[in-house]
Amino acid sequence: MTYNSFSLSGNIVDVLNQRIFPGTIHVENGRIKSVVEESVSETHCILPGLIDAHIHIESSMLVPTEFARAAVNHGTVATVSDPHEIANVLGMRGVEFMLENAEQTPFKFHFSAPSCVPATPFETAGAELSAPEIESLLQRPDIVSLSEMMNVPGVLNDAEDVNEKLRLARVAGKVVDGHAPGLRGEAVKKYVEAGITTDHECFSLEEALEKLSLGMRVQIREGSAARNLNDLMSLLNEHFKECMLCSDDKHPDDLAEGHINLMVKRAIAAGIDPLKVLWSASVTPVKTYGLNVGLLQTNDPADLMIVDNLTDFNVLRTYITGNLVAEQGTTKLESLPVLAVNRFEAELQNPDAFKIKTNLSEVPVIEVIDGQLVTKKHLWHPDLDSEGFIKTNTDQDILKIAVLNRYSLSKPAVALIKNFGLKEGAIASSVAHDSHNIVAVGTSDESLARAINLIIENNGGVLAVNSKGDHVLPLPVAGIMSDDDAFKVGKRYGEMDDIAKEMGSQLSAPYMTLSFMALLVIPDIKLSDKGLFDGKTFQFIDAFETAGAL
């Protein structure tokens, strides 16, 4: 890489020292040689580049090099990225793919070692990461943490395998990231005492304050499905040094519109001191994870952004290690060829596979909450056809949801879901956290079969089937990422989102929401390829019998 030498003048936003002053930054060989406070004519603001403190790059449906091309347009210069998603599909081969692809771009990717692969024993994953493999990852300098410890029961019950992973992180001197939605009281105390440092799953102010009081650092999340910024941004007034900003999951159309910059802008508009907001967006992750990302100090790497002002917060330019990587919304990073890796072994299904019966007078229904990963358990008196099979009811918005194991030949698990709003057809995806089996929601058995079979035929993707035809965004990289240009993928995904909404969905992000309906570690109830699951009791719910089991 060529390192440039140049000078930038404007209002210097010195976040680390919590002051703003006019001056000039002199950059030499990619590093800040000096910062001079002086009168200048430029009025724009120079500030540290933004950091996404917790994200699964795979959720953008882009490989790291393409994610970088989109993110730099918004002033993002670095991430702490958990390759948990591809690890559940391909194990170490998937993690190595992410690390190797990321090395091809100047963007500062930092990764964590996936702690829960498979995420739970209650679903079928494509791979398993052993303790020796996690240990080898933790020895790498680009691995800065043990990723989110989702096995909360394992932590609380001192499970041997969990304790071993926590021990390996301590020995390696790496941070342990948390994942403990709604955990309170004595349980969260024990969770923190196990050495877990961060949590991005707080969805109430009270929960976040309790975790902060115990010494945790709270990652305030605003993603495509889970949106917690409005509820938690007031933390930045007094706890900005213990908070970070993150997206967790960001779909490609949303990434095209903005990233951490939009969180910063909203928090400032809400009246929070810009210097405090920017501390959480840059300094806290650097200090928490020991990132090699500059903070506008002498001798730092020149990782910075220029915005017009701290109110409108329009990103004018982004630099990484002194190189101009984006200007006026246009990336300077080149698109690179991608060699896809994948695994798909599912068999085609017929509509009868999605028929279900029950012996219950009331059946549990997954009730979706727009903008949240959590769901509710809704009870419904089922409508039955002449053969006693449960019918969907679009008037009451009771549809079928199915999850099919894509790693071996099997029959789908089928349940009921509410609030997707589809009036016809089905939508489906091979992006289904955490194991990335095939998940679909549909108005009929025929549309479910058609949608799932198209996913199989494409070796992964997101799609919709309706009266107008079949609509597909292929995802040939592990069935969860595209090998195409970031901006083309963002445009196509936006079109897919529009199609789902034209079919009746009122959700702000139908496909992102769909992808979390198989995430068992988030309560109340979800569906895995093994059946309907209670995320509070960590037990299966015996409610339905599929036609294949009759």
C-alpha positions as CSV (number, residue, x, y, z in Angstrom):
1,M,0.0,0.0,0.0
2,T,1.2,3.5,-0.8
3,Y,1.1,5.9,2.2
4,N,0.4,9.5,1.4
5,S,1.6,12.7,2.9
6,F,-0.7,15.8,3.1
7,S,-2.3,18.3,5.3
8,L,-5.9,18.9,6.3
9,S,-7.3,22.1,7.8
10,G,-10.6,22.7,9.4
11,N,-12.3,22.4,12.8
12,I,-10.5,19.5,14.5
13,V,-12.8,17.4,16.7
14,D,-10.4,16.1,19.3
15,V,-12.7,13.5,20.8
16,L,-10.0,12.0,23.1
17,N,-9.5,15.3,24.8
18,Q,-13.1,16.4,24.4
19,R,-12.5,19.7,22.6
20,I,-13.0,21.3,19.2
21,F,-10.6,23.8,17.7
22,P,-9.5,25.2,14.3
23,G,-6.2,23.9,13.0
24,T,-4.3,21.7,10.6
25,I,-3.4,18.1,10.7
26,H,-0.2,17.1,9.0
27,V,0.0,13.5,7.7
28,E,3.2,11.8,6.7
29,N,3.5,8.2,5.5
30,G,0.0,7.4,6.6
31,R,0.4,8.7,10.2
32,I,-0.4,12.0,11.9
33,K,2.9,13.8,12.2
34,S,1.5,16.9,14.0
35,V,-1.7,18.6,15.0
36,V,-1.4,22.4,14.9
37,E,-4.0,24.7,16.5
38,E,-4.2,27.7,14.3
39,S,-6.7,30.0,12.5
40,V,-7.9,28.4,9.2
41,S,-10.4,29.4,6.6
42,E,-12.0,25.9,6.3
43,T,-15.2,25.4,8.3
44,H,-15.7,21.6,7.9
45,C,-15.0,19.2,10.7
46,I,-12.2,16.7,10.9
47,L,-12.8,13.8,13.3
48,P,-11.8,10.2,14.0
49,G,-13.3,7.6,11.7
50,L,-16.2,5.7,13.1
51,I,-16.1,2.1,14.4
52,D,-18.9,-0.5,14.4
53,A,-18.2,-2.2,17.7
54,H,-20.1,-5.4,17.0
55,I,-21.3,-6.7,13.6
56,H,-21.7,-9.9,11.7
57,I,-20.4,-8.8,8.2
58,E,-22.3,-11.8,6.7
59,S,-25.6,-10.1,7.6
60,S,-24.8,-7.4,5.0
61,M,-24.9,-10.3,2.5
62,L,-21.5,-8.9,1.3
63,V,-18.0,-10.4,1.6
64,P,-15.7,-8.2,3.7
65,T,-14.1,-6.4,0.7
66,E,-17.5,-5.4,-0.6
67,F,-18.8,-4.4,2.9
68,A,-15.7,-2.1,3.1
69,R,-16.6,-0.4,-0.2
70,A,-20.0,0.5,1.1
71,A,-19.1,1.4,4.7
72,V,-16.3,3.8,4.0
73,N,-18.8,6.1,2.2
74,H,-20.3,6.7,5.7
75,G,-17.1,7.4,7.6
76,T,-16.6,3.9,9.0
77,V,-13.0,2.9,9.1
78,A,-13.1,-0.2,11.3
79,T,-15.3,-2.9,12.7
80,V,-15.2,-5.6,15.4
81,S,-16.7,-8.4,13.4
82,D,-17.9,-11.8,14.6
83,P,-17.7,-14.4,11.8
84,H,-20.1,-16.6,13.7
85,E,-22.5,-16.9,10.8
86,I,-20.2,-18.4,8.3
87,A,-18.6,-20.5,11.0
88,N,-21.9,-22.2,11.6
89,V,-22.0,-23.1,8.0
90,L,-18.4,-24.0,7.2
91,G,-16.5,-24.0,10.5
92,M,-12.8,-22.9,10.3
93,R,-12.9,-22.9,6.5
94,G,-15.5,-20.2,6.7
95,V,-13.6,-18.1,9.3
96,E,-10.5,-18.4,7.3
97,F,-12.4,-17.2,4.2
98,M,-13.4,-14.1,6.1
99,L,-10.0,-13.4,7.4
100,E,-8.3,-13.9,4.0
101,N,-10.9,-11.8,2.2
102,A,-10.6,-9.0,4.7
103,E,-6.8,-8.8,4.2
104,Q,-7.4,-7.6,0.7
105,T,-8.7,-4.2,1.7
106,P,-7.2,-1.3,3.7
107,F,-10.4,-1.2,5.8
108,K,-9.5,-2.1,9.4
109,F,-11.4,-5.3,10.1
110,H,-10.9,-6.8,13.5
111,F,-12.5,-10.2,14.2
112,S,-13.6,-12.2,17.2
113,A,-13.3,-16.0,17.7
114,P,-16.8,-17.5,17.5
115,S,-17.7,-18.9,20.9
116,C,-20.9,-20.8,20.1
117,V,-20.6,-23.0,17.0
118,P,-23.0,-24.6,16.9
119,A,-25.0,-22.0,18.8
120,T,-27.2,-24.6,20.6
121,P,-27.8,-28.3,20.5
122,F,-31.4,-27.6,19.5
123,E,-30.8,-27.0,15.8
124,T,-28.6,-28.5,13.1
125,A,-25.5,-26.5,12.2
126,G,-23.1,-27.2,9.3
127,A,-20.0,-27.2,11.5
128,E,-18.5,-27.2,15.0
129,L,-15.5,-25.2,16.3
130,S,-13.5,-27.1,18.8
131,A,-11.6,-25.6,21.8
132,P,-8.2,-26.1,20.1
133,E,-9.5,-24.3,17.0
134,I,-10.8,-21.4,19.1
135,E,-7.4,-21.3,20.9
136,S,-5.6,-21.0,17.6
137,L,-7.8,-18.1,16.6
138,L,-7.3,-16.3,19.9
139,Q,-3.5,-16.3,19.2
140,R,-4.0,-14.2,16.1
141,P,-3.4,-10.4,16.4
142,D,-6.5,-9.7,14.2
143,I,-8.7,-11.7,16.6
144,V,-9.4,-9.2,19.4
145,S,-12.1,-11.0,21.4
146,L,-14.0,-14.2,22.1
147,S,-17.3,-13.5,20.4
148,E,-20.7,-13.1,22.0
149,M,-21.2,-15.8,24.7
150,M,-24.8,-16.8,23.8
151,N,-24.8,-19.9,25.9
152,V,-26.1,-18.1,28.9
153,P,-27.3,-21.3,30.7
154,G,-23.8,-22.7,30.1
155,V,-22.3,-19.7,31.9
156,L,-24.7,-19.8,34.8
157,N,-24.4,-23.5,35.3
158,D,-20.6,-23.6,34.9
159,A,-20.7,-25.9,31.9
160,E,-17.3,-27.4,31.3
161,D,-17.0,-26.5,27.6
162,V,-18.1,-22.9,28.3
163,N,-15.6,-22.5,31.1
164,E,-12.8,-23.8,28.9
165,K,-13.5,-21.2,26.2
166,L,-13.6,-18.4,28.8
167,R,-10.3,-19.7,30.2
168,L,-8.7,-19.7,26.8
169,A,-9.7,-16.0,26.3
170,R,-8.2,-15.1,29.7
171,V,-5.0,-16.8,28.8
172,A,-4.8,-15.0,25.5
173,G,-5.6,-11.7,27.1
174,K,-8.7,-11.2,24.9
175,V,-12.0,-9.5,25.8
176,V,-15.1,-11.8,26.1
177,D,-18.2,-10.3,24.4
178,G,-21.6,-11.0,25.8
179,H,-25.1,-11.8,24.6
180,A,-27.6,-11.8,27.5
181,P,-30.9,-10.3,26.5
182,G,-33.1,-9.4,29.5
183,L,-30.7,-11.0,32.0
184,R,-31.1,-9.3,35.4
185,G,-30.4,-9.7,39.1
186,E,-28.2,-12.4,40.5
187,A,-28.1,-14.2,37.1
188,V,-26.4,-11.2,35.3
189,K,-24.0,-10.8,38.2
190,K,-22.8,-14.3,37.8
191,Y,-22.6,-13.8,34.0
192,V,-20.4,-10.7,34.5
193,E,-18.3,-12.4,37.1
194,A,-17.4,-15.1,34.6
195,G,-15.3,-12.4,32.8
196,I,-17.8,-11.3,30.2
197,T,-17.1,-7.6,29.3
198,T,-19.7,-6.4,26.8
199,D,-23.3,-6.8,25.8
200,H,-25.2,-5.6,22.7
201,E,-28.5,-7.1,23.6
202,C,-30.0,-4.6,26.1
203,F,-33.4,-3.5,25.0
204,S,-34.4,-1.4,28.0
205,L,-32.7,1.4,29.8
206,E,-33.0,-0.3,33.2
207,E,-31.3,-3.4,31.9
208,A,-28.5,-1.4,30.4
209,L,-28.0,0.6,33.6
210,E,-27.8,-2.5,35.7
211,K,-25.2,-4.1,33.4
212,L,-23.2,-0.8,33.4
213,S,-23.3,-0.8,37.2
214,L,-21.7,-4.3,37.2
215,G,-18.8,-3.0,35.0
216,M,-20.0,-4.2,31.6
217,R,-19.7,-2.0,28.5
218,V,-22.9,-1.6,26.7
219,Q,-23.0,-1.7,22.9
220,I,-26.0,0.3,21.8
221,R,-27.4,-1.4,18.7
222,E,-29.2,0.0,15.7
223,G,-29.4,-2.6,13.0
224,S,-31.8,-3.6,10.3
225,A,-34.1,-5.7,12.6
226,A,-33.1,-4.8,16.2
227,R,-33.3,-1.1,16.8
228,N,-32.4,0.0,20.4
229,L,-31.0,3.5,19.9
230,N,-34.1,5.4,20.9
231,D,-34.4,3.5,24.1
232,L,-30.7,3.6,25.1
233,M,-29.2,6.8,23.6
234,S,-29.7,8.7,26.9
235,L,-26.9,6.5,28.3
236,L,-24.5,8.6,26.3
237,N,-25.0,11.7,28.5
238,E,-23.2,10.1,31.5
239,H,-21.9,6.7,30.4
240,F,-20.4,7.6,27.0
241,K,-17.0,6.2,28.1
242,E,-18.6,2.8,28.8
243,C,-20.8,2.7,25.7
244,M,-20.1,1.8,22.1
245,L,-22.3,2.0,18.9
246,C,-22.9,-1.0,16.8
247,S,-25.2,-2.4,14.1
248,D,-24.9,-6.1,14.9
249,D,-26.8,-6.9,11.6
250,K,-27.0,-4.6,8.7
251,H,-28.7,-5.5,5.5
252,P,-27.2,-4.2,2.2
253,D,-29.9,-1.7,1.3
254,D,-29.6,-0.1,4.7
255,L,-25.8,-0.1,4.5
256,A,-26.1,1.8,1.2
257,E,-28.0,4.5,3.0
258,G,-25.8,4.8,6.1
259,H,-24.1,3.2,9.0
260,I,-22.8,4.3,12.4
261,N,-22.9,7.9,11.0
262,L,-26.7,7.8,11.2
263,M,-26.6,6.8,14.8
264,V,-24.2,9.7,15.6
265,K,-26.4,12.2,13.7
266,R,-29.6,11.0,15.5
267,A,-28.0,11.2,19.0
268,I,-26.7,14.7,18.3
269,A,-30.1,15.8,17.1
270,A,-31.6,14.5,20.3
271,G,-29.4,16.9,22.2
272,I,-26.5,14.8,23.3
273,D,-23.1,16.4,23.3
274,P,-21.4,15.5,20.0
275,L,-18.1,14.9,21.7
276,K,-19.7,12.3,24.0
277,V,-21.5,10.6,21.1
278,L,-18.2,10.4,19.1
279,W,-16.3,9.0,22.1
280,S,-18.7,6.0,22.1
281,A,-18.3,5.8,18.3
282,S,-14.5,5.7,18.3
283,V,-12.6,5.9,21.6
284,T,-14.5,3.3,23.6
285,P,-14.0,0.4,21.1
286,V,-10.4,1.4,20.6
287,K,-9.7,1.2,24.3
288,T,-11.9,-1.9,24.9
289,Y,-10.4,-4.0,22.2
290,G,-7.0,-2.4,21.8
291,L,-7.6,-1.6,18.2
292,N,-4.9,-0.1,16.0
293,V,-7.2,2.7,14.8
294,G,-6.2,6.3,15.0
295,L,-7.9,8.9,17.2
296,L,-6.4,12.1,15.6
297,Q,-3.4,12.1,18.0
298,T,0.2,12.6,17.0
299,N,1.7,9.4,15.7
300,D,-1.7,7.8,15.3
301,P,-2.6,6.2,11.9
302,A,-4.5,8.8,9.9
303,D,-7.9,7.1,10.2
304,L,-10.3,10.0,9.9
305,M,-13.3,11.5,8.3
306,I,-14.4,14.9,7.2
307,V,-18.0,16.1,7.7
308,D,-19.6,19.4,6.7
309,N,-20.7,20.1,10.3
310,L,-21.7,18.3,13.4
311,T,-25.5,18.9,12.9
312,D,-26.1,17.8,9.3
313,F,-23.1,15.3,9.6
314,N,-22.8,14.8,5.8
315,V,-19.6,12.7,5.2
316,L,-17.4,14.5,2.7
317,R,-14.3,12.3,2.8
318,T,-12.9,9.2,4.6
319,Y,-9.3,8.3,5.1
320,I,-7.7,5.0,6.3
321,T,-4.0,5.1,7.2
322,G,-3.8,8.3,5.2
323,N,-5.4,6.9,2.1
324,L,-8.5,8.6,0.7
325,V,-11.0,5.7,0.5
326,A,-14.3,7.6,-0.1
327,E,-15.2,11.1,-1.3
328,Q,-18.7,12.7,-1.6
329,G,-20.5,9.3,-1.3
330,T,-18.3,7.5,-3.8
331,T,-16.0,4.7,-2.7
332,K,-12.4,4.7,-3.9
333,L,-12.0,1.0,-3.1
334,E,-12.0,-1.4,-6.0
335,S,-14.3,-4.4,-6.3
336,L,-12.3,-7.6,-6.2
337,P,-13.0,-11.1,-7.5
338,V,-14.5,-13.6,-5.0
339,L,-14.0,-17.4,-5.0
340,A,-17.2,-18.7,-3.4
341,V,-17.3,-21.4,-0.7
342,N,-20.6,-23.1,0.1
343,R,-22.4,-26.1,1.5
344,F,-25.9,-27.2,0.4
345,E,-27.2,-30.7,0.8
346,A,-31.0,-30.3,1.2
347,E,-33.5,-32.2,-0.9
348,L,-36.5,-30.7,-2.7
349,Q,-39.8,-30.8,-0.9
350,N,-43.4,-31.3,-1.9
351,P,-46.3,-29.3,-0.5
352,D,-47.6,-32.2,1.7
353,A,-44.4,-31.8,3.8
354,F,-45.8,-28.6,5.2
355,K,-49.1,-29.9,6.5
356,I,-49.5,-29.9,10.2
357,K,-52.0,-31.2,12.8
358,T,-52.5,-30.6,16.5
359,N,-54.3,-32.2,19.4
360,L,-54.5,-28.8,21.2
361,S,-57.6,-26.5,21.3
362,E,-55.2,-23.5,21.3
363,V,-51.9,-23.6,19.5
364,P,-48.8,-21.4,20.1
365,V,-48.1,-18.8,17.4
366,I,-44.8,-16.9,17.0
367,E,-45.8,-13.3,17.3
368,V,-43.3,-11.0,15.6
369,I,-42.5,-7.6,17.0
370,D,-41.3,-5.1,14.3
371,G,-37.9,-3.8,15.0
372,Q,-37.1,-6.4,17.7
373,L,-35.4,-9.8,17.8
374,V,-37.6,-10.9,20.6
375,T,-41.0,-12.4,19.9
376,K,-44.2,-13.1,21.9
377,K,-46.1,-16.3,22.3
378,H,-49.6,-15.8,20.9
379,L,-52.4,-18.5,21.4
380,W,-54.8,-19.2,18.6
381,H,-57.8,-21.5,18.0
382,P,-56.7,-23.2,14.8
383,D,-58.7,-23.3,11.6
384,L,-58.8,-26.8,10.2
385,D,-59.5,-28.2,6.7
386,S,-61.7,-31.2,5.9
387,E,-58.8,-33.6,6.7
388,G,-58.0,-32.0,10.1
389,F,-54.9,-30.1,9.0
390,I,-54.3,-26.5,10.2
391,K,-55.1,-23.8,7.6
392,T,-53.4,-20.4,7.4
393,N,-55.7,-17.4,7.9
394,T,-54.5,-14.3,6.1
395,D,-57.4,-12.2,7.5
396,Q,-56.1,-12.9,11.0
397,D,-52.5,-12.8,9.7
398,I,-51.8,-16.4,10.8
399,L,-49.3,-17.9,8.3
400,K,-47.0,-20.9,8.3
401,I,-43.3,-20.8,9.0
402,A,-41.0,-23.6,8.0
403,V,-37.3,-24.3,8.7
404,L,-35.5,-27.0,6.6
405,N,-32.1,-28.4,7.5
406,R,-29.8,-27.7,4.6
407,Y,-26.9,-29.8,5.7
408,S,-28.5,-33.3,5.4
409,L,-31.6,-34.8,4.0
410,S,-34.6,-34.3,6.3
411,K,-38.2,-33.0,6.5
412,P,-39.1,-29.4,7.4
413,A,-40.2,-28.3,10.8
414,V,-43.4,-26.3,10.5
415,A,-45.2,-23.9,12.9
416,L,-47.4,-20.8,12.8
417,I,-46.4,-17.1,12.8
418,K,-48.2,-13.8,13.1
419,N,-47.5,-10.2,11.9
420,F,-45.7,-11.0,8.7
421,G,-48.8,-9.8,6.9
422,L,-48.4,-11.6,3.6
423,K,-51.6,-11.9,1.6
424,E,-50.2,-14.2,-1.1
425,G,-47.2,-16.4,-1.8
426,A,-44.2,-16.9,0.3
427,I,-40.8,-15.4,1.2
428,A,-37.7,-17.5,2.0
429,S,-34.1,-17.2,2.9
430,S,-31.0,-19.2,3.6
431,V,-29.9,-16.5,5.9
432,A,-31.3,-17.8,9.2
433,H,-29.4,-17.1,12.3
434,D,-27.6,-18.9,13.7
435,S,-27.2,-22.1,11.8
436,H,-28.5,-20.8,8.4
437,N,-30.9,-23.5,7.5
438,I,-33.6,-22.5,5.1
439,V,-36.5,-20.5,6.6
440,A,-39.7,-19.5,4.9
441,V,-43.0,-17.9,5.7
442,G,-46.0,-18.5,3.4
443,T,-49.7,-18.3,2.9
444,S,-50.0,-21.9,1.6
445,D,-48.2,-25.2,1.5
446,E,-47.7,-24.9,-2.2
447,S,-46.0,-21.5,-1.9
448,L,-43.8,-22.7,0.9
449,A,-42.6,-25.7,-1.1
450,R,-42.0,-23.5,-4.2
451,A,-40.0,-21.0,-2.2
452,I,-37.8,-23.5,-0.4
453,N,-37.1,-25.5,-3.5
454,L,-35.9,-22.3,-5.3
455,I,-33.5,-21.6,-2.4
456,I,-32.1,-25.2,-2.8
457,E,-31.8,-24.9,-6.6
458,N,-29.9,-21.6,-6.2
459,N,-27.6,-22.9,-3.4
460,G,-28.8,-20.1,-1.2
461,G,-30.4,-16.7,-1.5
462,V,-33.4,-14.6,-0.5
463,L,-36.5,-14.8,-2.6
464,A,-40.2,-14.2,-3.0
465,V,-42.7,-16.2,-4.9
466,N,-46.1,-14.7,-5.8
467,S,-48.6,-14.5,-8.6
468,K,-46.2,-12.4,-10.7
469,G,-43.5,-15.0,-10.6
470,D,-40.2,-15.9,-8.8
471,H,-37.9,-13.2,-7.5
472,V,-34.4,-14.2,-6.4
473,L,-31.2,-12.6,-5.0
474,P,-28.6,-15.4,-5.1
475,L,-26.2,-15.8,-2.2
476,P,-23.5,-18.3,-3.5
477,V,-21.0,-17.6,-0.7
478,A,-21.9,-20.0,2.1
479,G,-25.6,-19.4,1.2
480,I,-25.4,-16.1,3.1
481,M,-23.3,-13.7,1.0
482,S,-23.2,-12.5,-2.5
483,D,-20.1,-12.5,-4.7
484,D,-21.4,-9.4,-6.5
485,D,-20.8,-5.6,-6.2
486,A,-22.0,-4.1,-3.0
487,F,-24.1,-1.5,-4.6
488,K,-25.8,-3.9,-7.0
489,V,-26.6,-6.2,-4.1
490,G,-28.0,-3.3,-2.1
491,K,-30.2,-2.3,-4.9
492,R,-31.5,-5.8,-5.6
493,Y,-32.1,-6.4,-1.9
494,G,-34.1,-3.2,-1.7
495,E,-36.2,-4.5,-4.6
496,M,-36.7,-7.8,-2.8
497,D,-37.8,-5.9,0.3
498,D,-40.3,-3.9,-1.8
499,I,-41.7,-7.1,-3.3
500,A,-42.3,-8.6,0.2
501,K,-44.1,-5.4,1.2
502,E,-46.2,-5.4,-2.0
503,M,-47.3,-8.9,-0.9
504,G,-48.7,-7.4,2.2
505,S,-45.9,-7.3,4.8
506,Q,-46.0,-4.3,7.1
507,L,-42.6,-5.1,8.7
508,S,-39.9,-2.5,8.2
509,A,-37.4,-5.2,7.3
510,P,-39.2,-8.4,6.3
511,Y,-36.2,-10.5,5.3
512,M,-34.0,-9.4,8.2
513,T,-36.9,-10.3,10.6
514,L,-37.4,-13.6,8.8
515,S,-33.7,-14.4,9.3
516,F,-34.1,-14.2,13.1
517,M,-37.1,-16.4,13.4
518,A,-34.8,-19.4,13.8
519,L,-32.5,-17.7,16.4
520,L,-33.3,-19.8,19.4
521,V,-31.3,-17.9,22.0
522,I,-33.6,-14.9,21.7
523,P,-37.0,-15.4,23.5
524,D,-39.9,-15.9,23.6
525,I,-40.4,-18.6,20.9
526,K,-38.7,-19.5,17.7
527,L,-38.5,-22.3,15.2
528,S,-35.5,-24.5,14.4
529,D,-35.2,-27.4,12.0
530,K,-35.9,-29.6,15.0
531,G,-39.1,-27.9,16.1
532,L,-40.8,-25.1,17.9
533,F,-38.6,-23.8,20.8
534,D,-39.2,-21.9,24.0
535,G,-36.3,-19.4,24.3
536,K,-37.0,-18.8,28.0
537,T,-37.1,-22.4,29.2
538,F,-34.7,-23.8,26.5
539,Q,-37.1,-26.6,25.7
540,F,-39.1,-27.7,22.7
541,I,-42.8,-27.0,22.5
542,D,-44.8,-30.1,21.6
543,A,-47.6,-28.6,19.6
544,F,-47.6,-29.8,16.0
545,E,-47.3,-33.0,14.1
546,T,-46.2,-32.7,10.5
547,A,-47.7,-34.7,7.7
548,G,-44.4,-36.5,7.2
549,A,-44.6,-37.9,10.8
550,L,-48.2,-39.1,10.5
